[in-house]
Amino acid sequence: MRRGRAGRPEKPISRDLKSNAQLAVFLRRRRAAGGWTYEELAELADDGVSRQTLQRAAAGGMNVPSWPVVANFIRATSPLRENDIELERATKKGKELWRKARYEQRQRTMPRRPEPPVLALVRSEADLAAVLVELYERSGAPSMRTMERRAGGLGILPHSTAHRIVTRKTLPYTLAQFEAFLNACDVPMQRRYPWYSMWARVNGVSVSALYDELAKLWADTPAKSSMTKAA
């Protein structure tokens, strides 16, 4: 596909939401680097994303685009220029910026919550509930159906249970369900041990019992099992 001219200059990025402005700058730089027009990007995008939707995603302001739109924008600006590793890095950077924008947007529009404690200071169920809600918000506040899917499938973390956790009406009282919640919030494996320690502390579980339970939980996942042995 032959790329055309970039077209008329775009309107200045709205700075009403700082994090969303940073996301818009990231997207515009990707488009400008390849000289893509928005019409061309719309042809390359999946799921029938329109030119207008892509333009709005790179406009900034108070309306944060959905993650599928941002992901489409990143992929559409990648053909013939990036290998898989570079695309993965760009996608990771884009998701980080998107999550910050989504978090800031929700903080502006939702009632203020007390500042949650750091993980090392969590001692009670109330503290645990607070940090789980904060984790959910920091992960981009995905839909409950998305949470259920990321958790590993039907029944592991039902969307109704996920909703009760993020509205502080219940807690994940088993390690398996807690692990499912971490999966649903996309917490990387290498960052999970402070979370496991916190869960064990709140639930009165010893370190040795925690690792025994993790080993059983991960028995069918070789990569995770090796991490338990290394710990």
LINSUL-V945244 format. One record per backbone hydrogen bond with DSSP energy under -0.5 kcal/mol. CO is the residue of the C=O (numbers start at 1). NH is the residue of the N-H. E is the energy in kcal/mol with one decimal. If there is no record, write none. Layout:
BEGIN
co=<CO;CO>
nh=<NH;NH>
e=<E;E>
END
This chain:
BEGIN
co=<14;16;17;18;19;20;21;22;23;24;25;26;27;28;29;30;31;31;31;37;38;39;40;41;46;50;51;52;53;54;56;59;62;66;67;68;69;70;71;72;73;75;75;78;78;83;84;85;86;87;88;89;90;91;92;93;94;95;96;97;98;99;100;101;102;103;104;105;106;118;119;124;125;126;127;128;129;130;131;132;133;134;135;136;137;143;144;145;146;147;148;148;149;153;153;158;159;160;161;162;163;164;164;165;171;174;175;176;177;178;179;180;181;182;183;186;188;189;192;192;193;194;195;196;197;198;199;200;201;206;207;208;209;210;211;212;213;214;216;218;221;221;222;223;224;225;226;227>
nh=<61;18;21;22;23;24;25;26;27;28;29;30;31;32;33;34;34;35;36;41;42;43;44;45;49;54;55;56;57;58;59;14;64;70;71;72;73;74;75;76;77;78;79;81;82;87;88;89;90;91;92;93;94;95;96;97;98;99;100;101;102;103;104;105;106;107;108;109;110;121;122;128;129;130;131;132;133;134;135;136;137;138;139;141;140;147;148;149;150;151;152;153;152;156;157;162;163;164;165;166;167;169;170;168;173;178;179;180;181;182;183;184;185;187;186;188;191;192;195;196;197;198;199;200;201;202;203;205;204;210;211;212;213;214;215;216;217;218;219;221;224;225;226;227;228;229;230;231>
e=<-1.4;-0.5;-2.2;-1.8;-1.8;-2.3;-2.3;-2.0;-2.3;-2.8;-2.3;-1.6;-2.1;-2.9;-2.2;-1.0;-0.6;-0.9;-1.7;-2.1;-2.2;-1.5;-1.6;-2.0;-1.4;-2.0;-2.4;-2.4;-1.8;-1.1;-1.6;-2.5;-0.9;-1.9;-3.1;-2.1;-2.3;-2.4;-2.4;-2.8;-1.4;-1.7;-0.7;-2.2;-1.6;-2.5;-2.3;-2.2;-2.4;-2.6;-2.4;-2.5;-2.7;-2.5;-2.0;-2.2;-2.6;-2.7;-1.8;-2.2;-2.8;-2.6;-2.6;-2.5;-2.4;-2.4;-1.6;-1.3;-1.9;-1.7;-1.4;-2.3;-2.7;-1.9;-2.3;-2.0;-1.9;-2.1;-2.3;-2.3;-2.3;-2.7;-1.5;-2.2;-1.6;-2.3;-2.4;-2.2;-2.8;-2.0;-0.5;-1.5;-1.2;-1.4;-0.7;-2.5;-2.1;-1.7;-2.0;-2.4;-1.1;-3.4;-1.2;-1.5;-1.1;-2.2;-2.9;-1.9;-2.0;-2.1;-2.3;-2.4;-1.5;-2.3;-1.7;-0.5;-1.7;-1.8;-0.7;-2.5;-2.6;-1.9;-2.4;-2.6;-2.3;-2.4;-1.9;-3.0;-0.9;-2.4;-2.4;-2.0;-2.3;-2.5;-2.4;-1.8;-2.3;-2.5;-0.9;-2.8;-0.5;-2.4;-2.2;-1.0;-1.8;-1.9;-2.0;-1.8>
END
